[in-house]
Amino acid sequence: EKGGWSSFMRKEVSEQPEAVAKTLLGRVVDDQVVIPELESFGDDELRGIRRITVIACGTASYAGMVAKYAIEQWARVPVEIELSHEFRYREPVLDDHTLVVSISQSGETMDTLMAVKYAREQGARTISICNTQGATIPRESDAVVYTHAGPEVAVASTKAFVAQIAALYLFGLHLARVRGTLSAEEIAVQLHELQAVPEKLELVLAESEKVAQLAHWMADTRSVLFLGRHVGYPIALEGALKLKELAYIHAEGFAAGELKHGPIALIEPGQPVFVVVPSPRGSATLHPKVVSNIQEIRARGARVIAIAEAGDAAVLPFADEVLRIPLAAPLFEPLLAVVPLQIFAMELSQAKGLDVDQPRNLAKSVTVE
Ligand code: F6R
């Protein structure tokens, strides 16, 4: 079943270009988004939405965080993300102008399922983003947009994550058309960016060996920090989660702008820090801020591993290692930047002789609270 790969994880990481391509397949027609599964949501209803609440756990919640930036920018509707287990145990403010979007690879996560049921009882309309046909969460939702990543067997989520972002982006662009917040031309530009992702993912995967070497050199590392900003922030959180669960290494992700508000106290000589660097072209305001964060931590002895766009020379004087990703518009960078972080965690797990497909204490679907 592993088709020649040494682990499911390795296979699934390599299947990411296909996971995105299949999720887009048939849903982009003549530069427009076509999502027949959303027919039960009329255009009037989508125009009437005042707020979107995304509910999910773990990696799926980070896909939601990434999509928040895109959906707010494109469709001008406020999006909030909440962990399912927090959402369901308070009294969230919901009404029939709130759209609740759940994200779940398995479609069986108990907390997310209960949160969806609760939202419906409160009168909210619900859409699920799910990778498993006929699972419970889509059955309990008003509509489902399936990701077509194919079965994900390794416990840690990889290809489902990129497919979730792709599906949420399609949804965001659909919403932007219906709500008239983007022109047909602007939507076409974003769709072309999205359709270019699979090919760019192949280019990132082609650099895997460099990441593997880095992981092998770092096999004794006890703690790793991850910094990111804007859409790079959820990627920093995801990089840290992958490293915890696969390599059992203490890891934390931070928004780079938070450094001075506390985390910089953690920096001591030799501390490895991954920094997801925004594009100097696409994020002219944020790029210099992140580069200056890199200088600040480097001055305190951090060992900096930058994930930066091809050709970004500004990071070179300050980074100990640079992992390159192809040029992409800012909102599409997370789909690429996450891959070296997944590979780093996977390789470190293998360097430590751990079971990368079945990390200790974890289950693929969490059907208990
Ligand atoms: C991390 C991971 C988990 C899941 C989370 C939600 O690698 O796999 O954090 O993302 O348990 O699972 P689903 O998406 O099945 O609801």
Boltz pocket constraint, residues with backbone or C-beta under 6 A from the ligand:
constraints:
  - pocket:
      binder: B
      contacts: [[A, 57], [A, 58], [A, 59], [A, 60], [A, 61], [A, 103], [A, 104], [A, 105], [A, 106], [A, 107], [A, 108], [A, 109], [A, 112], [A, 155], [A, 156], [A, 157], [A, 158], [A, 241], [A, 242], [A, 245], [A, 363], [A, 364], [A, 365], [A, 366]]
      max_distance: 6.0
